[in-house]
Amino acid sequence: MVKALLDEGHSVATLDNLSKGHHKAVLGGEFIQGDLGDPSLLKQIFSTRKIDCVMHFAAFIEVGESVQDPLKYYVNNSGKTLELLSSMKKHGVDKFILSSTAAVYGEPEKTPIEECQPQIPVNPYGRSKQFLEAVLQDCREAYGIRSTCLRYFNAAGADASGLIGEDHNPESHLIPIVLQVALEQRKKISIFGTDYPTPDGTCLRDYVHVTDLVQAHLLAAEQLMDGDQGGIYNLGCQQGFSVRQIIEMARKVTGKSIPEIESPRRPGDAAVLVASSQMARSELCWSPKYEDPEEIVATAWKWHQAHPNGYDDKV
């Protein structure tokens, strides 16, 4: 996101406590190491800079962990964001973009999922984002803080330059885990659940490339800057691929055998999450560049081959 904003000629300040992120992934602009729940730091940031728009990417995102430790998720994802919004209100910053999630829907009534469908999240991660969406609606009505919530489906891939990619510890996303097996950093890939009501029994997900997510944020920011009230948009490619299908794509892209093992279901996983992104395409004029998941896997493979130890390697 920082790279794209700088390419568009914007000034960018990045706030990150580096509990999950990497300073090396920020390829320019101003970097501030600190926590978004720190009111004194937020006061200093907002009072000494002219900030037009805030983009929030600071959530914990691991579904299984959220079930095991829900307070960690409510404190970070919800509570600390309230501190951020309070500081925005005090300093007259009135534009906000939230990285939300398909997890707000829980087990959907039908697929592809439209934004108007009921939100019945089945895990604390999804509930923490559902709460924030409601808070933002209240802040729009009470304080005039206009906001857009972008409900990501499965974020994946890496920047085409090969300079920026996924590096989580522990890693929880399917594609990088499969590629770690291809790099012989893991012995096998675990398939969590093979008895779901899907064609091959494994979970179906809608994979959306990080570059396309970034483009949606740029479009949402332009919309808010033009005076729009904002909205809620699904970001996905409108087609589902199973865990087994992604593993097969990785075998094709890497040329590696990639051993697999069947494991029990994980708590909190929905069987199918596939987006309808027609609203984003029509209202934001969003047009995803990477709609073939094999291409998404290929960009990720380029990053992982060049950075087998993540950002511990030189960028």
C-alpha positions in Angstrom: 0.0 0.0 0.0 2.8 2.4 0.9 4.6 1.6 -2.4 1.4 2.3 -4.4 0.6 5.6 -2.5 4.1 6.9 -3.1 3.9 5.9 -6.8 0.7 8.1 -6.9 2.5 11.0 -5.5 1.1 10.9 -1.9 3.0 11.5 1.3 2.7 8.5 3.6 3.3 7.9 7.3 3.2 4.3 8.5 2.6 3.5 12.1 3.4 -0.1 13.1 4.4 -1.7 16.4 6.2 -4.5 14.4 4.5 -7.2 16.4 3.6 -8.9 13.1 5.0 -6.6 10.4 8.5 -5.9 9.0 10.2 -2.5 8.7 11.9 -3.8 5.5 8.4 -4.1 3.8 7.9 -0.3 4.0 9.7 0.9 0.9 9.6 4.6 1.6 7.7 7.4 3.3 7.9 8.1 7.1 8.0 5.1 9.4 6.9 5.4 13.1 7.3 2.5 15.4 4.6 2.4 18.0 1.1 1.2 18.9 -2.1 2.5 17.6 -3.6 2.1 21.1 -1.1 4.7 22.5 -3.1 7.9 23.0 0.0 10.1 23.6 1.7 8.8 20.4 -1.5 9.3 18.4 -1.8 12.9 19.7 1.8 13.6 18.6 1.2 12.1 15.2 -2.1 13.9 14.4 -1.0 17.3 15.9 2.3 17.5 13.9 1.1 16.3 10.5 -1.6 17.1 8.0 -3.4 13.8 7.6 -6.1 13.5 5.1 -7.0 9.8 5.3 -6.3 6.9 7.7 -6.0 3.3 6.3 -6.2 0.6 9.0 -4.4 -2.7 8.4 -3.5 -3.4 12.1 -5.7 -6.4 12.9 -4.7 -9.8 14.2 -6.2 -12.2 11.6 -5.7 -15.9 12.6 -9.1 -17.5 13.0 -8.0 -20.4 15.1 -6.0 -18.2 17.5 -9.0 -15.9 17.9 -11.1 -18.9 19.1 -8.3 -19.8 21.6 -7.6 -16.3 22.8 -10.6 -14.0 22.0 -9.5 -11.2 24.3 -6.3 -10.7 22.4 -8.4 -10.1 19.3 -11.0 -7.8 20.9 -8.3 -5.7 22.6 -6.2 -5.3 19.5 -8.7 -5.3 16.6 -11.5 -3.4 18.4 -10.3 -1.7 21.5 -7.1 -0.1 20.1 -9.0 1.1 17.0 -11.4 3.0 19.2 -8.4 4.9 20.5 -7.4 5.7 16.9 -10.9 6.9 16.0 -11.1 9.0 19.2 -7.8 10.7 18.2 -9.1 11.3 14.6 -12.2 12.9 16.0 -10.1 15.2 18.3 -7.9 16.3 15.4 -10.6 16.7 12.7 -9.4 13.8 10.5 -12.6 12.6 8.8 -11.7 9.8 6.3 -11.0 6.2 7.3 -10.6 3.0 5.4 -10.9 -0.3 7.2 -9.5 -3.7 6.1 -12.5 -5.8 7.0 -13.1 -9.4 6.2 -15.4 -12.0 4.8 -15.4 -13.6 8.2 -18.1 -11.1 9.2 -20.6 -13.3 7.3 -19.9 -16.6 9.1 -21.5 -19.5 7.3 -23.2 -17.6 4.4 -26.8 -18.3 3.4 -25.9 -18.4 -0.3 -22.9 -17.9 -2.5 -21.5 -15.8 -4.0 -21.9 -13.6 -0.9 -23.4 -10.2 -1.4 -22.9 -7.3 1.0 -26.5 -7.3 2.1 -26.4 -10.8 3.4 -26.8 -11.3 7.2 -23.6 -11.0 9.3 -23.4 -13.9 11.7 -19.6 -14.4 12.3 -18.6 -17.8 13.8 -15.4 -16.7 15.4 -14.0 -13.8 17.5 -11.9 -12.5 14.6 -15.0 -12.0 12.5 -16.9 -10.5 15.5 -14.1 -8.1 16.2 -14.4 -6.7 12.6 -18.2 -6.7 12.7 -18.0 -4.5 15.8 -15.7 -2.1 14.1 -18.0 -1.8 11.0 -20.9 -0.9 13.4 -18.7 1.7 15.2 -17.8 3.3 11.9 -21.4 3.7 11.0 -22.1 5.4 14.3 -19.0 7.6 13.8 -20.2 8.7 10.4 -23.6 9.7 11.8 -22.4 11.3 15.0 -19.1 12.9 14.0 -19.0 13.1 10.2 -16.1 10.6 10.0 -16.7 9.1 6.6 -15.5 5.6 6.1 -15.2 2.7 3.7 -15.1 -1.0 4.9 -13.4 -3.3 2.4 -14.3 -6.9 3.2 -11.3 -9.0 2.0 -11.8 -12.5 1.0 -8.5 -14.5 1.0 -5.6 -12.1 0.5 -2.8 -13.8 -1.3 0.2 -13.4 -3.7 3.1 -11.0 -3.6 4.1 -7.7 -5.3 5.1 -8.3 -9.0 8.4 -6.6 -8.3 9.4 -9.4 -6.0 10.4 -6.9 -3.3 7.3 -7.4 -1.0 5.7 -10.6 0.1 4.1 -12.6 2.9 6.3 -13.3 5.9 4.3 -14.3 9.0 5.6 -16.0 12.1 3.9 -18.3 12.6 2.6 -18.6 9.1 -1.1 -19.4 8.8 -2.0 -18.7 5.2 -2.4 -21.6 2.8 -0.3 -20.5 -0.2 2.8 -19.5 1.7 2.6 -22.7 3.8 2.4 -24.8 0.6 5.3 -23.0 -0.8 7.3 -23.6 2.3 6.8 -27.3 1.7 8.0 -26.8 -1.9 11.2 -25.1 -0.4 11.6 -28.1 2.0 11.1 -25.8 5.0 8.2 -28.0 6.0 7.8 -31.8 5.4 4.1 -31.7 4.4 1.0 -29.5 4.1 -1.9 -30.3 6.4 -5.4 -30.2 5.0 -7.6 -29.2 7.9 -10.9 -31.0 7.2 -11.8 -33.2 4.2 -15.5 -33.7 5.0 -16.9 -30.3 4.2 -20.0 -30.0 1.9 -17.8 -29.1 -1.1 -16.9 -31.0 -4.3 -13.7 -32.4 -2.9 -14.5 -32.1 0.8 -12.0 -29.3 1.5 -12.8 -25.6 2.2 -13.5 -23.3 -0.8 -12.0 -19.8 -0.8 -12.0 -16.8 -3.0 -8.4 -15.7 -3.5 -7.7 -12.0 -4.2 -4.2 -10.6 -5.0 -2.7 -8.0 -2.6 -2.0 -5.7 -5.6 -5.7 -5.8 -6.4 -6.5 -5.1 -2.7 -4.2 -2.1 -2.8 -5.9 -0.8 -6.0 -9.3 -1.0 -4.2 -7.9 1.1 -1.3 -6.7 3.8 -3.7 -10.1 3.9 -5.4 -11.8 4.1 -2.0 -9.6 6.9 -0.9 -10.3 8.9 -4.1 -14.0 8.3 -3.5 -13.8 9.7 0.1 -11.6 12.6 -1.0 -14.3 13.5 -3.5 -16.8 13.9 -0.7 -18.5 10.5 -0.9 -19.9 9.1 2.4 -18.1 5.8 1.7 -19.6 2.3 1.9 -19.0 -1.4 2.4 -17.5 -3.5 -0.4 -16.6 -7.2 -0.9 -13.2 -7.7 -2.5 -12.9 -11.0 -4.2 -12.6 -12.6 -7.7 -16.1 -14.3 -7.5 -14.9 -17.8 -7.8 -13.9 -20.4 -5.2 -11.0 -22.8 -5.2 -10.5 -25.6 -2.8 -7.5 -26.4 -0.6 -6.7 -29.4 -2.8 -6.9 -27.2 -5.9 -4.5 -24.7 -4.5 -2.0 -27.4 -3.6 -2.2 -28.8 -7.2 -1.6 -25.3 -8.6 1.4 -25.0 -6.4 2.7 -28.3 -7.6 2.3 -27.1 -11.2 4.0 -23.7 -10.5 6.9 -25.0 -8.5 7.5 -28.4 -10.1 7.6 -29.9 -6.6 5.7 -32.9 -5.3 4.5 -31.2 -2.1 3.4 -34.0 0.3 0.1 -33.6 2.0 -1.6 -35.0 5.1 -5.3 -35.0 6.1 -6.0 -33.4 9.5 -9.1 -32.7 11.5 -11.1 -29.5 10.9 -10.0 -26.3 12.7 -12.5 -24.5 14.9 -14.1 -21.4 13.2 -13.5 -22.3 9.6 -16.5 -21.8 7.2 -17.0 -24.3 4.4 -17.4 -21.8 1.6 -16.5 -18.1 1.3 -16.8 -16.8 -2.2 -17.5 -13.1 -2.9 -19.8 -11.2 -5.1 -17.7 -8.1 -5.8 -20.2 -6.5 -8.2 -20.6 -3.4 -6.0 -16.9 -2.7 -5.8 -16.6 -3.2 -9.6 -19.5 -0.8 -10.3 -19.2 1.8 -7.6 -15.4 1.9 -7.1 -14.7 1.0 -10.7 -12.5 -1.8 -9.3 -11.1 -4.2 -11.9 -8.9 -7.0 -10.5 -5.8 -7.7 -12.5 -5.1 -11.2 -11.0 -8.2 -13.4 -11.3 -6.4 -16.6 -12.1 -5.2 -18.1 -8.8 -2.4 -19.9 -10.6 -0.9 -16.4 -11.3 -1.4 -15.4 -7.7 0.6 -18.5 -6.6 3.3 -17.7 -9.2 3.8 -14.2 -7.8 4.1 -15.7 -4.3 6.6 -18.3 -5.5 8.8 -15.6 -7.0 8.9 -13.9 -3.6 9.5 -17.0 -1.6 12.3 -18.3 -3.9 14.1 -15.0 -3.6 13.4 -14.7 0.2 13.4 -18.2 1.6 13.9 -16.7 5.1 11.5 -13.9 4.6 12.6 -10.4 5.5 15.6 -11.8 7.3 17.0 -11.9 3.7 18.0 -8.6 2.2 15.3 -6.7 0.3 
